Amino acid sequence: MELIRRPRRLRVNETIRNMVRENHLREENLIYPMFVMPGEKKKVEISSMPGVYNYSLDEFILALKEVVALGIPSVLLFGIPESKDSVGSGAYHEQGIVQQAVRLAKEHYPNLYIITDVCLCEYTDHGHCGLIEKGQVLNDPTLDLLAKTALSQVKAGADMVAPSDMMDGRVAAIREMLDLEGFTNIPIMAYSAKFASGFYGPFREAAGSTPQFGDRRTYQMDPANGNEAMLETDLDIEEGADMVIVKPAMSYGDIIYRTKERYGVPVAAYNVSGEYAMVKAAAANGWIDEKRIVLEALLSMKRAGADLLITYHALDVARWLREEG
Ligand code: PBG
């Protein structure tokens, strides 16, 4: 064979493979999602997400010690309130569970970068992300509550807010409210391309946020649509989003890629609960090599164009990266 081009030349040993590697995982790019709930001395494992817990505030602070020690710069906070109501008032209460968690975390770890999820579904008794009237999820009346939620989180000390509700106009509403109150420097990371996905199942078990009627298809996107994800992202950036999230991640590499190609903003891939659960279940059965699969999946998100990775595997990944030096 007279082959001139032989790609295998650059794979011949570990050294050259390392030299030409195009993408890397780094702990600086990890965001660790965590769940907080009322009570004391409680650390309840989410049954479909081994290794992921609902924490009472005291246990949450203990858990943060390891997060920080592993060099993970940021956490994304979700709250499970004491009680839920039709207007999700726990989401924007000054003494809400997330607001308390943020204040406490900032006292203990002022440099930990705290991002708060802005949504109503964990706080509403009907489990939807907005107000309900005659069985419909209302858009515009919900915006004010989302903006109030973001403001209360920022007042508690959140460094960044991440609206995940998928109401139209929510980024503008949040930006306006934050600016009005003097928080012009607090960025918004919008869940811009958020699909109505079966991969959120374990999260909803954790947050008790399964819709009590209907589903989220009137606000989250149809998994069949890619162009629509670009429209959503256009709008969010126009409205002031500083960064955008693609969610889920594993089956949505095309959306990550298109988003990165098209926009000049950082892109975060959300490696969601169902993706985590599948990997954990297969690994527990000995069917796959967990470390290898997790690193490969996360690297594929980076290769597609993600700058940041929101993942429940963050602690393990940070440990593995350390082991490998
Ligand atoms: C709240 C929210 C959800 C997730 C993040 N924010 C649930 C949903 O939209 O049903 C999912 C996270 C995951 O599955 O890991 N709207």
py3Dmol code that shows the C-alpha trace and the ligand (Angstrom):
import py3Dmol

protein = """\
ATOM      1  CA  MET A   1       0.000   0.000   0.000  1.00  0.00           C
ATOM      2  CA  GLU A   2       1.287   3.431  -0.861  1.00  0.00           C
ATOM      3  CA  LEU A   3      -0.594   5.301   1.819  1.00  0.00           C
ATOM      4  CA  ILE A   4       0.589   8.872   2.241  1.00  0.00           C
ATOM      5  CA  ARG A   5      -1.884   9.792   4.977  1.00  0.00           C
ATOM      6  CA  ARG A   6      -1.845   7.449   7.941  1.00  0.00           C
ATOM      7  CA  PRO A   7      -3.812   8.880  10.913  1.00  0.00           C
ATOM      8  CA  ARG A   8      -2.531   6.013  13.065  1.00  0.00           C
ATOM      9  CA  ARG A   9       0.914   7.672  13.159  1.00  0.00           C
ATOM     10  CA  LEU A  10      -0.466  10.123  15.695  1.00  0.00           C
ATOM     11  CA  ARG A  11      -1.920   7.351  17.842  1.00  0.00           C
ATOM     12  CA  VAL A  12       1.162   5.263  18.169  1.00  0.00           C
ATOM     13  CA  ASN A  13       1.780   5.878  21.867  1.00  0.00           C
ATOM     14  CA  GLU A  14       0.351   7.606  24.910  1.00  0.00           C
ATOM     15  CA  THR A  15       2.660  10.604  24.624  1.00  0.00           C
ATOM     16  CA  ILE A  16       1.663  11.621  21.129  1.00  0.00           C
ATOM     17  CA  ARG A  17      -1.990  10.857  21.841  1.00  0.00           C
ATOM     18  CA  ASN A  18      -1.843  13.214  24.817  1.00  0.00           C
ATOM     19  CA  MET A  19      -0.059  15.844  22.720  1.00  0.00           C
ATOM     20  CA  VAL A  20      -2.748  16.005  20.058  1.00  0.00           C
ATOM     21  CA  ARG A  21      -5.838  15.540  22.235  1.00  0.00           C
ATOM     22  CA  GLU A  22      -8.378  18.169  21.223  1.00  0.00           C
ATOM     23  CA  ASN A  23     -10.633  18.327  24.266  1.00  0.00           C
ATOM     24  CA  HIS A  24     -10.138  17.971  27.992  1.00  0.00           C
ATOM     25  CA  LEU A  25     -12.270  17.684  31.073  1.00  0.00           C
ATOM     26  CA  ARG A  26     -11.315  20.073  33.840  1.00  0.00           C
ATOM     27  CA  GLU A  27     -12.834  20.485  37.272  1.00  0.00           C
ATOM     28  CA  GLU A  28     -13.179  24.239  36.611  1.00  0.00           C
ATOM     29  CA  ASN A  29     -15.882  23.432  34.087  1.00  0.00           C
ATOM     30  CA  LEU A  30     -18.028  21.362  36.435  1.00  0.00           C
ATOM     31  CA  ILE A  31     -21.245  22.543  38.047  1.00  0.00           C
ATOM     32  CA  TYR A  32     -22.656  20.222  40.706  1.00  0.00           C
ATOM     33  CA  PRO A  33     -26.465  20.200  41.159  1.00  0.00           C
ATOM     34  CA  MET A  34     -27.587  19.792  44.772  1.00  0.00           C
ATOM     35  CA  PHE A  35     -30.944  19.444  46.537  1.00  0.00           C
ATOM     36  CA  VAL A  36     -31.759  21.068  49.864  1.00  0.00           C
ATOM     37  CA  MET A  37     -34.743  20.471  52.147  1.00  0.00           C
ATOM     38  CA  PRO A  38     -35.960  21.558  55.576  1.00  0.00           C
ATOM     39  CA  GLY A  39     -35.086  19.664  58.730  1.00  0.00           C
ATOM     40  CA  GLU A  40     -31.938  18.678  60.525  1.00  0.00           C
ATOM     41  CA  LYS A  41     -29.411  15.872  60.229  1.00  0.00           C
ATOM     42  CA  LYS A  42     -31.089  14.514  57.150  1.00  0.00           C
ATOM     43  CA  LYS A  43     -29.297  13.167  54.138  1.00  0.00           C
ATOM     44  CA  VAL A  44     -31.721  11.142  52.075  1.00  0.00           C
ATOM     45  CA  GLU A  45     -30.447   9.283  49.035  1.00  0.00           C
ATOM     46  CA  ILE A  46     -32.600   9.633  45.928  1.00  0.00           C
ATOM     47  CA  SER A  47     -33.449   6.038  45.131  1.00  0.00           C
ATOM     48  CA  SER A  48     -33.057   6.315  41.371  1.00  0.00           C
ATOM     49  CA  MET A  49     -29.890   8.391  41.719  1.00  0.00           C
ATOM     50  CA  PRO A  50     -27.398   6.486  43.889  1.00  0.00           C
ATOM     51  CA  GLY A  51     -24.856   8.873  45.405  1.00  0.00           C
ATOM     52  CA  VAL A  52     -27.139  11.906  45.078  1.00  0.00           C
ATOM     53  CA  TYR A  53     -28.937  13.199  48.167  1.00  0.00           C
ATOM     54  CA  ASN A  54     -31.565  15.552  49.486  1.00  0.00           C
ATOM     55  CA  TYR A  55     -29.802  17.455  52.254  1.00  0.00           C
ATOM     56  CA  SER A  56     -31.071  19.306  55.280  1.00  0.00           C
ATOM     57  CA  LEU A  57     -29.140  22.558  55.666  1.00  0.00           C
ATOM     58  CA  ASP A  58     -26.626  21.278  58.234  1.00  0.00           C
ATOM     59  CA  GLU A  59     -25.835  18.243  56.076  1.00  0.00           C
ATOM     60  CA  PHE A  60     -25.656  20.454  52.998  1.00  0.00           C
ATOM     61  CA  ILE A  61     -22.912  22.561  54.566  1.00  0.00           C
ATOM     62  CA  LEU A  62     -21.010  19.395  55.499  1.00  0.00           C
ATOM     63  CA  ALA A  63     -21.333  18.122  51.937  1.00  0.00           C
ATOM     64  CA  LEU A  64     -20.024  21.387  50.520  1.00  0.00           C
ATOM     65  CA  LYS A  65     -16.734  20.780  52.259  1.00  0.00           C
ATOM     66  CA  GLU A  66     -15.975  17.959  49.876  1.00  0.00           C
ATOM     67  CA  VAL A  67     -17.235  19.860  46.837  1.00  0.00           C
ATOM     68  CA  VAL A  68     -14.848  22.698  47.607  1.00  0.00           C
ATOM     69  CA  ALA A  69     -11.967  20.384  48.516  1.00  0.00           C
ATOM     70  CA  LEU A  70     -12.281  18.672  45.146  1.00  0.00           C
ATOM     71  CA  GLY A  71     -11.885  21.972  43.337  1.00  0.00           C
ATOM     72  CA  ILE A  72     -15.420  22.133  41.971  1.00  0.00           C
ATOM     73  CA  PRO A  73     -16.068  25.861  41.643  1.00  0.00           C
ATOM     74  CA  SER A  74     -19.832  25.924  41.488  1.00  0.00           C
ATOM     75  CA  VAL A  75     -23.087  24.342  42.627  1.00  0.00           C
ATOM     76  CA  LEU A  76     -26.578  24.632  41.151  1.00  0.00           C
ATOM     77  CA  LEU A  77     -29.201  24.656  43.911  1.00  0.00           C
ATOM     78  CA  PHE A  78     -32.685  23.174  43.933  1.00  0.00           C
ATOM     79  CA  GLY A  79     -35.032  23.365  46.892  1.00  0.00           C
ATOM     80  CA  ILE A  80     -37.652  21.009  48.230  1.00  0.00           C
ATOM     81  CA  PRO A  81     -39.923  23.146  50.411  1.00  0.00           C
ATOM     82  CA  GLU A  82     -41.719  22.183  53.622  1.00  0.00           C
ATOM     83  CA  SER A  83     -45.073  22.689  51.927  1.00  0.00           C
ATOM     84  CA  LYS A  84     -46.333  23.519  48.465  1.00  0.00           C
ATOM     85  CA  ASP A  85     -49.200  25.730  47.307  1.00  0.00           C
ATOM     86  CA  SER A  86     -50.874  26.766  44.076  1.00  0.00           C
ATOM     87  CA  VAL A  87     -48.686  29.849  43.579  1.00  0.00           C
ATOM     88  CA  GLY A  88     -45.346  28.332  44.602  1.00  0.00           C
ATOM     89  CA  SER A  89     -44.766  30.876  47.343  1.00  0.00           C
ATOM     90  CA  GLY A  90     -41.864  28.852  48.767  1.00  0.00           C
ATOM     91  CA  ALA A  91     -39.892  29.804  45.667  1.00  0.00           C
ATOM     92  CA  TYR A  92     -39.744  33.520  46.444  1.00  0.00           C
ATOM     93  CA  HIS A  93     -40.028  33.610  50.225  1.00  0.00           C
ATOM     94  CA  GLU A  94     -37.187  35.382  51.989  1.00  0.00           C
ATOM     95  CA  GLN A  95     -36.917  32.395  54.327  1.00  0.00           C
ATOM     96  CA  GLY A  96     -37.397  29.869  51.520  1.00  0.00           C
ATOM     97  CA  ILE A  97     -35.237  26.777  51.650  1.00  0.00           C
ATOM     98  CA  VAL A  98     -32.968  27.839  48.799  1.00  0.00           C
ATOM     99  CA  GLN A  99     -32.616  31.374  50.159  1.00  0.00           C
ATOM    100  CA  GLN A 100     -31.547  29.943  53.533  1.00  0.00           C
ATOM    101  CA  ALA A 101     -29.147  27.528  51.868  1.00  0.00           C
ATOM    102  CA  VAL A 102     -27.519  30.285  49.833  1.00  0.00           C
ATOM    103  CA  ARG A 103     -26.984  32.513  52.881  1.00  0.00           C
ATOM    104  CA  LEU A 104     -25.486  29.679  54.873  1.00  0.00           C
ATOM    105  CA  ALA A 105     -23.276  28.464  52.047  1.00  0.00           C
ATOM    106  CA  LYS A 106     -21.951  31.976  51.442  1.00  0.00           C
ATOM    107  CA  GLU A 107     -21.107  32.307  55.143  1.00  0.00           C
ATOM    108  CA  HIS A 108     -19.062  29.132  55.087  1.00  0.00           C
ATOM    109  CA  TYR A 109     -17.679  29.263  51.554  1.00  0.00           C
ATOM    110  CA  PRO A 110     -17.718  32.820  50.202  1.00  0.00           C
ATOM    111  CA  ASN A 111     -15.806  31.815  47.069  1.00  0.00           C
ATOM    112  CA  LEU A 112     -18.069  28.975  46.071  1.00  0.00           C
ATOM    113  CA  TYR A 113     -19.987  30.193  43.017  1.00  0.00           C
ATOM    114  CA  ILE A 114     -23.652  29.627  43.736  1.00  0.00           C
ATOM    115  CA  ILE A 115     -26.155  29.304  40.943  1.00  0.00           C
ATOM    116  CA  THR A 116     -29.842  28.986  41.801  1.00  0.00           C
ATOM    117  CA  ASP A 117     -32.442  27.276  39.650  1.00  0.00           C
ATOM    118  CA  VAL A 118     -35.356  29.633  39.082  1.00  0.00           C
ATOM    119  CA  CYS A 119     -38.612  27.732  38.695  1.00  0.00           C
ATOM    120  CA  LEU A 120     -41.908  27.178  40.442  1.00  0.00           C
ATOM    121  CA  CYS A 121     -42.461  23.457  39.852  1.00  0.00           C
ATOM    122  CA  GLU A 122     -40.761  22.275  43.048  1.00  0.00           C
ATOM    123  CA  TYR A 123     -42.950  24.712  45.007  1.00  0.00           C
ATOM    124  CA  THR A 124     -46.384  24.349  43.416  1.00  0.00           C
ATOM    125  CA  ASP A 125     -48.860  21.723  44.624  1.00  0.00           C
ATOM    126  CA  HIS A 126     -49.835  21.029  40.993  1.00  0.00           C
ATOM    127  CA  GLY A 127     -46.199  20.528  39.978  1.00  0.00           C
ATOM    128  CA  HIS A 128     -46.266  22.869  36.986  1.00  0.00           C
ATOM    129  CA  CYS A 129     -43.681  25.585  36.340  1.00  0.00           C
ATOM    130  CA  GLY A 130     -46.263  28.383  36.201  1.00  0.00           C
ATOM    131  CA  LEU A 131     -49.599  29.579  37.533  1.00  0.00           C
ATOM    132  CA  ILE A 132     -52.653  27.565  36.542  1.00  0.00           C
ATOM    133  CA  GLU A 133     -56.044  28.785  35.382  1.00  0.00           C
ATOM    134  CA  LYS A 134     -58.700  26.459  33.988  1.00  0.00           C
ATOM    135  CA  GLY A 135     -56.141  23.737  33.492  1.00  0.00           C
ATOM    136  CA  GLN A 136     -53.809  25.994  31.488  1.00  0.00           C
ATOM    137  CA  VAL A 137     -50.312  27.097  32.461  1.00  0.00           C
ATOM    138  CA  LEU A 138     -50.416  30.901  32.320  1.00  0.00           C
ATOM    139  CA  ASN A 139     -47.445  32.679  30.827  1.00  0.00           C
ATOM    140  CA  ASP A 140     -47.412  36.399  31.598  1.00  0.00           C
ATOM    141  CA  PRO A 141     -48.751  36.296  35.180  1.00  0.00           C
ATOM    142  CA  THR A 142     -46.038  33.728  35.963  1.00  0.00           C
ATOM    143  CA  LEU A 143     -43.227  36.059  34.877  1.00  0.00           C
ATOM    144  CA  ASP A 144     -43.576  38.313  37.865  1.00  0.00           C
ATOM    145  CA  LEU A 145     -43.254  35.380  40.257  1.00  0.00           C
ATOM    146  CA  LEU A 146     -40.180  34.092  38.455  1.00  0.00           C
ATOM    147  CA  ALA A 147     -38.591  37.532  38.628  1.00  0.00           C
ATOM    148  CA  LYS A 148     -39.427  37.716  42.347  1.00  0.00           C
ATOM    149  CA  THR A 149     -37.870  34.278  42.826  1.00  0.00           C
ATOM    150  CA  ALA A 150     -34.656  35.314  41.110  1.00  0.00           C
ATOM    151  CA  LEU A 151     -34.493  38.555  43.085  1.00  0.00           C
ATOM    152  CA  SER A 152     -34.975  36.817  46.429  1.00  0.00           C
ATOM    153  CA  GLN A 153     -32.223  34.330  45.575  1.00  0.00           C
ATOM    154  CA  VAL A 154     -29.843  37.083  44.551  1.00  0.00           C
ATOM    155  CA  LYS A 155     -30.640  39.067  47.698  1.00  0.00           C
ATOM    156  CA  ALA A 156     -29.711  35.945  49.666  1.00  0.00           C
ATOM    157  CA  GLY A 157     -26.343  35.928  47.902  1.00  0.00           C
ATOM    158  CA  ALA A 158     -26.688  33.863  44.731  1.00  0.00           C
ATOM    159  CA  ASP A 159     -23.944  34.658  42.205  1.00  0.00           C
ATOM    160  CA  MET A 160     -26.007  33.684  39.163  1.00  0.00           C
ATOM    161  CA  VAL A 161     -29.589  32.664  38.409  1.00  0.00           C
ATOM    162  CA  ALA A 162     -30.717  29.931  36.034  1.00  0.00           C
ATOM    163  CA  PRO A 163     -34.372  30.095  34.914  1.00  0.00           C
ATOM    164  CA  SER A 164     -35.615  26.626  33.930  1.00  0.00           C
ATOM    165  CA  ASP A 165     -39.339  27.238  33.574  1.00  0.00           C
ATOM    166  CA  MET A 166     -39.525  27.842  29.799  1.00  0.00           C
ATOM    167  CA  MET A 167     -42.133  30.618  29.990  1.00  0.00           C
ATOM    168  CA  ASP A 168     -41.853  33.136  27.147  1.00  0.00           C
ATOM    169  CA  GLY A 169     -40.181  36.372  28.200  1.00  0.00           C
ATOM    170  CA  ARG A 170     -38.808  35.172  31.509  1.00  0.00           C
ATOM    171  CA  VAL A 171     -35.230  36.244  30.884  1.00  0.00           C
ATOM    172  CA  ALA A 172     -36.383  39.798  30.117  1.00  0.00           C
ATOM    173  CA  ALA A 173     -38.573  39.847  33.227  1.00  0.00           C
ATOM    174  CA  ILE A 174     -35.726  38.626  35.443  1.00  0.00           C
ATOM    175  CA  ARG A 175     -33.167  40.989  33.880  1.00  0.00           C
ATOM    176  CA  GLU A 176     -35.472  43.943  34.338  1.00  0.00           C
ATOM    177  CA  MET A 177     -36.159  43.103  37.977  1.00  0.00           C
ATOM    178  CA  LEU A 178     -32.494  42.516  38.834  1.00  0.00           C
ATOM    179  CA  ASP A 179     -31.408  45.735  37.123  1.00  0.00           C
ATOM    180  CA  LEU A 180     -34.137  47.725  38.809  1.00  0.00           C
ATOM    181  CA  GLU A 181     -32.893  46.501  42.176  1.00  0.00           C
ATOM    182  CA  GLY A 182     -29.273  47.305  41.388  1.00  0.00           C
ATOM    183  CA  PHE A 183     -28.069  43.787  40.573  1.00  0.00           C
ATOM    184  CA  THR A 184     -26.796  44.667  37.122  1.00  0.00           C
ATOM    185  CA  ASN A 185     -23.740  42.448  37.587  1.00  0.00           C
ATOM    186  CA  ILE A 186     -25.592  39.220  38.316  1.00  0.00           C
ATOM    187  CA  PRO A 187     -25.569  37.036  35.203  1.00  0.00           C
ATOM    188  CA  ILE A 188     -28.415  34.914  33.910  1.00  0.00           C
ATOM    189  CA  MET A 189     -27.752  31.400  32.659  1.00  0.00           C
ATOM    190  CA  ALA A 190     -30.945  30.523  30.790  1.00  0.00           C
ATOM    191  CA  TYR A 191     -32.177  27.006  30.186  1.00  0.00           C
ATOM    192  CA  SER A 192     -32.790  28.106  26.602  1.00  0.00           C
ATOM    193  CA  ALA A 193     -32.983  24.783  24.850  1.00  0.00           C
ATOM    194  CA  LYS A 194     -34.942  22.763  27.353  1.00  0.00           C
ATOM    195  CA  PHE A 195     -36.847  19.829  25.937  1.00  0.00           C
ATOM    196  CA  ALA A 196     -39.929  18.039  27.256  1.00  0.00           C
ATOM    197  CA  SER A 197     -37.875  14.993  28.113  1.00  0.00           C
ATOM    198  CA  GLY A 198     -38.390  11.599  29.671  1.00  0.00           C
ATOM    199  CA  PHE A 199     -34.880  11.938  31.053  1.00  0.00           C
ATOM    200  CA  TYR A 200     -36.056  14.165  33.931  1.00  0.00           C
ATOM    201  CA  GLY A 201     -37.901  11.328  35.704  1.00  0.00           C
ATOM    202  CA  PRO A 202     -35.502  10.757  38.618  1.00  0.00           C
ATOM    203  CA  PHE A 203     -35.232  14.517  39.268  1.00  0.00           C
ATOM    204  CA  ARG A 204     -38.981  14.763  39.623  1.00  0.00           C
ATOM    205  CA  GLU A 205     -38.918  11.924  42.126  1.00  0.00           C
ATOM    206  CA  ALA A 206     -36.270  13.864  44.069  1.00  0.00           C
ATOM    207  CA  ALA A 207     -38.094  17.185  43.928  1.00  0.00           C
ATOM    208  CA  GLY A 208     -41.610  15.778  44.118  1.00  0.00           C
ATOM    209  CA  SER A 209     -42.319  17.932  41.071  1.00  0.00           C
ATOM    210  CA  THR A 210     -44.147  15.571  38.746  1.00  0.00           C
ATOM    211  CA  PRO A 211     -47.079  17.490  37.219  1.00  0.00           C
ATOM    212  CA  GLN A 212     -50.318  16.448  38.921  1.00  0.00           C
ATOM    213  CA  PHE A 213     -52.194  16.705  35.604  1.00  0.00           C
ATOM    214  CA  GLY A 214     -51.057  16.918  32.006  1.00  0.00           C
ATOM    215  CA  ASP A 215     -47.391  17.294  31.155  1.00  0.00           C
ATOM    216  CA  ARG A 216     -44.875  20.022  30.335  1.00  0.00           C
ATOM    217  CA  ARG A 217     -45.287  19.935  26.560  1.00  0.00           C
ATOM    218  CA  THR A 218     -47.028  23.302  26.408  1.00  0.00           C
ATOM    219  CA  TYR A 219     -43.869  25.025  27.635  1.00  0.00           C
ATOM    220  CA  GLN A 220     -40.872  22.709  27.212  1.00  0.00           C
ATOM    221  CA  MET A 221     -39.781  21.939  23.649  1.00  0.00           C
ATOM    222  CA  ASP A 222     -40.661  19.016  21.409  1.00  0.00           C
ATOM    223  CA  PRO A 223     -37.620  16.683  21.255  1.00  0.00           C
ATOM    224  CA  ALA A 224     -38.128  16.522  17.493  1.00  0.00           C
ATOM    225  CA  ASN A 225     -37.205  20.191  17.032  1.00  0.00           C
ATOM    226  CA  GLY A 226     -33.753  21.670  16.487  1.00  0.00           C
ATOM    227  CA  ASN A 227     -34.562  24.945  14.741  1.00  0.00           C
ATOM    228  CA  GLU A 228     -36.958  25.849  17.488  1.00  0.00           C
ATOM    229  CA  ALA A 229     -34.091  25.504  19.963  1.00  0.00           C
ATOM    230  CA  MET A 230     -32.248  28.168  17.966  1.00  0.00           C
ATOM    231  CA  LEU A 231     -35.302  30.436  18.151  1.00  0.00           C
ATOM    232  CA  GLU A 232     -35.539  29.981  21.924  1.00  0.00           C
ATOM    233  CA  THR A 233     -31.832  30.742  22.263  1.00  0.00           C
ATOM    234  CA  ASP A 234     -32.102  33.816  19.985  1.00  0.00           C
ATOM    235  CA  LEU A 235     -34.854  35.176  22.191  1.00  0.00           C
ATOM    236  CA  ASP A 236     -33.097  34.447  25.477  1.00  0.00           C
ATOM    237  CA  ILE A 237     -29.901  36.129  24.316  1.00  0.00           C
ATOM    238  CA  GLU A 238     -31.847  39.134  23.009  1.00  0.00           C
ATOM    239  CA  GLU A 239     -33.568  39.327  26.384  1.00  0.00           C
ATOM    240  CA  GLY A 240     -30.236  39.362  28.177  1.00  0.00           C
ATOM    241  CA  ALA A 241     -29.091  35.784  28.855  1.00  0.00           C
ATOM    242  CA  ASP A 242     -25.336  35.745  29.509  1.00  0.00           C
ATOM    243  CA  MET A 243     -24.980  31.997  29.098  1.00  0.00           C
ATOM    244  CA  VAL A 244     -27.291  29.269  27.857  1.00  0.00           C
ATOM    245  CA  ILE A 245     -28.043  25.670  28.795  1.00  0.00           C
ATOM    246  CA  VAL A 246     -28.852  22.771  26.533  1.00  0.00           C
ATOM    247  CA  LYS A 247     -30.861  20.137  28.360  1.00  0.00           C
ATOM    248  CA  PRO A 248     -30.769  17.138  28.299  1.00  0.00           C
ATOM    249  CA  ALA A 249     -27.244  16.650  26.991  1.00  0.00           C
ATOM    250  CA  MET A 250     -26.462  13.068  25.992  1.00  0.00           C
ATOM    251  CA  SER A 251     -29.013  12.776  23.182  1.00  0.00           C
ATOM    252  CA  TYR A 252     -28.761  16.457  22.230  1.00  0.00           C
ATOM    253  CA  GLY A 253     -25.203  16.840  20.933  1.00  0.00           C
ATOM    254  CA  ASP A 254     -26.517  18.418  17.742  1.00  0.00           C
ATOM    255  CA  ILE A 255     -28.206  21.171  19.734  1.00  0.00           C
ATOM    256  CA  ILE A 256     -25.039  21.797  21.757  1.00  0.00           C
ATOM    257  CA  TYR A 257     -23.049  21.983  18.533  1.00  0.00           C
ATOM    258  CA  ARG A 258     -25.439  24.331  16.773  1.00  0.00           C
ATOM    259  CA  THR A 259     -25.705  26.567  19.807  1.00  0.00           C
ATOM    260  CA  LYS A 260     -21.936  26.875  20.133  1.00  0.00           C
ATOM    261  CA  GLU A 261     -21.454  27.534  16.416  1.00  0.00           C
ATOM    262  CA  ARG A 262     -24.104  30.203  16.312  1.00  0.00           C
ATOM    263  CA  TYR A 263     -23.689  32.244  19.484  1.00  0.00           C
ATOM    264  CA  GLY A 264     -20.818  33.959  21.199  1.00  0.00           C
ATOM    265  CA  VAL A 265     -21.922  32.995  24.695  1.00  0.00           C
ATOM    266  CA  PRO A 266     -20.739  30.172  26.955  1.00  0.00           C
ATOM    267  CA  VAL A 267     -22.806  27.008  26.619  1.00  0.00           C
ATOM    268  CA  ALA A 268     -23.572  24.626  29.458  1.00  0.00           C
ATOM    269  CA  ALA A 269     -24.681  21.040  28.863  1.00  0.00           C
ATOM    270  CA  TYR A 270     -27.021  19.632  31.505  1.00  0.00           C
ATOM    271  CA  ASN A 271     -26.286  15.944  31.949  1.00  0.00           C
ATOM    272  CA  VAL A 272     -29.680  15.241  33.535  1.00  0.00           C
ATOM    273  CA  SER A 273     -31.001  12.877  36.170  1.00  0.00           C
ATOM    274  CA  GLY A 274     -32.198  10.139  33.801  1.00  0.00           C
ATOM    275  CA  GLU A 275     -28.847  10.070  32.048  1.00  0.00           C
ATOM    276  CA  TYR A 276     -27.162   9.687  35.425  1.00  0.00           C
ATOM    277  CA  ALA A 277     -29.611   6.961  36.505  1.00  0.00           C
ATOM    278  CA  MET A 278     -29.024   4.897  33.341  1.00  0.00           C
ATOM    279  CA  VAL A 279     -25.261   4.953  33.744  1.00  0.00           C
ATOM    280  CA  LYS A 280     -25.461   4.140  37.443  1.00  0.00           C
ATOM    281  CA  ALA A 281     -27.859   1.234  36.863  1.00  0.00           C
ATOM    282  CA  ALA A 282     -25.760  -0.306  34.123  1.00  0.00           C
ATOM    283  CA  ALA A 283     -22.579   0.154  36.164  1.00  0.00           C
ATOM    284  CA  ALA A 284     -24.173  -1.417  39.255  1.00  0.00           C
ATOM    285  CA  ASN A 285     -24.949  -4.458  37.141  1.00  0.00           C
ATOM    286  CA  GLY A 286     -21.374  -4.649  35.939  1.00  0.00           C
ATOM    287  CA  TRP A 287     -22.497  -4.084  32.362  1.00  0.00           C
ATOM    288  CA  ILE A 288     -20.370  -1.018  31.722  1.00  0.00           C
ATOM    289  CA  ASP A 289     -17.209   0.568  33.076  1.00  0.00           C
ATOM    290  CA  GLU A 290     -18.649   3.560  34.956  1.00  0.00           C
ATOM    291  CA  LYS A 291     -15.591   5.780  34.980  1.00  0.00           C
ATOM    292  CA  ARG A 292     -14.866   5.225  31.326  1.00  0.00           C
ATOM    293  CA  ILE A 293     -18.448   5.816  30.238  1.00  0.00           C
ATOM    294  CA  VAL A 294     -18.934   8.929  32.335  1.00  0.00           C
ATOM    295  CA  LEU A 295     -15.714  10.539  31.151  1.00  0.00           C
ATOM    296  CA  GLU A 296     -16.485   9.651  27.542  1.00  0.00           C
ATOM    297  CA  ALA A 297     -20.032  11.016  27.725  1.00  0.00           C
ATOM    298  CA  LEU A 298     -18.915  14.273  29.324  1.00  0.00           C
ATOM    299  CA  LEU A 299     -16.053  14.662  26.888  1.00  0.00           C
ATOM    300  CA  SER A 300     -18.495  14.204  24.015  1.00  0.00           C
ATOM    301  CA  MET A 301     -20.468  17.171  25.342  1.00  0.00           C
ATOM    302  CA  LYS A 302     -17.299  19.251  25.356  1.00  0.00           C
ATOM    303  CA  ARG A 303     -16.425  18.080  21.873  1.00  0.00           C
ATOM    304  CA  ALA A 304     -19.899  19.128  20.729  1.00  0.00           C
ATOM    305  CA  GLY A 305     -19.158  22.608  22.056  1.00  0.00           C
ATOM    306  CA  ALA A 306     -20.133  22.767  25.730  1.00  0.00           C
ATOM    307  CA  ASP A 307     -17.966  24.989  27.902  1.00  0.00           C
ATOM    308  CA  LEU A 308     -19.563  23.949  31.167  1.00  0.00           C
ATOM    309  CA  LEU A 309     -20.951  20.624  32.346  1.00  0.00           C
ATOM    310  CA  ILE A 310     -23.781  20.460  34.843  1.00  0.00           C
ATOM    311  CA  THR A 311     -23.549  16.929  36.152  1.00  0.00           C
ATOM    312  CA  TYR A 312     -24.430  14.746  39.139  1.00  0.00           C
ATOM    313  CA  HIS A 313     -21.177  12.890  38.408  1.00  0.00           C
ATOM    314  CA  ALA A 314     -19.148  16.014  39.275  1.00  0.00           C
ATOM    315  CA  LEU A 315     -17.652  14.682  42.521  1.00  0.00           C
ATOM    316  CA  ASP A 316     -16.570  11.420  40.920  1.00  0.00           C
ATOM    317  CA  VAL A 317     -15.175  13.220  37.903  1.00  0.00           C
ATOM    318  CA  ALA A 318     -13.157  15.602  40.066  1.00  0.00           C
ATOM    319  CA  ARG A 319     -11.784  12.611  42.005  1.00  0.00           C
ATOM    320  CA  TRP A 320     -10.868  10.753  38.831  1.00  0.00           C
ATOM    321  CA  LEU A 321      -9.165  13.817  37.378  1.00  0.00           C
ATOM    322  CA  ARG A 322      -7.103  14.095  40.572  1.00  0.00           C
ATOM    323  CA  GLU A 323      -6.106  10.431  40.492  1.00  0.00           C
ATOM    324  CA  GLU A 324      -4.861  10.901  36.978  1.00  0.00           C
ATOM    325  CA  GLY A 325      -2.969  14.015  37.963  1.00  0.00           C
TER     326      GLY A 325
END
"""
ligand_1 = """\
16
PBG
C -37.297 22.504 36.981
C -36.177 21.624 36.560
C -36.195 20.291 36.139
C -34.878 19.916 35.948
C -34.089 21.019 36.224
N -34.915 22.077 36.574
C -37.325 19.351 36.008
C -38.308 19.497 34.944
O -38.273 20.422 34.122
O -39.219 18.674 34.971
C -34.404 18.544 35.519
C -33.042 18.178 36.007
C -32.697 16.743 35.842
O -33.480 15.903 35.357
O -31.568 16.411 36.231
N -38.137 22.911 35.965
"""
view = py3Dmol.view(width=600, height=400)
view.addModel(protein, "pdb")
view.setStyle({"model": 0}, {"cartoon": {"style": "trace"}})
view.addModel(ligand_1, "xyz")
view.setStyle({"model": 1}, {"stick": {}})
view.zoomTo()
view.show()
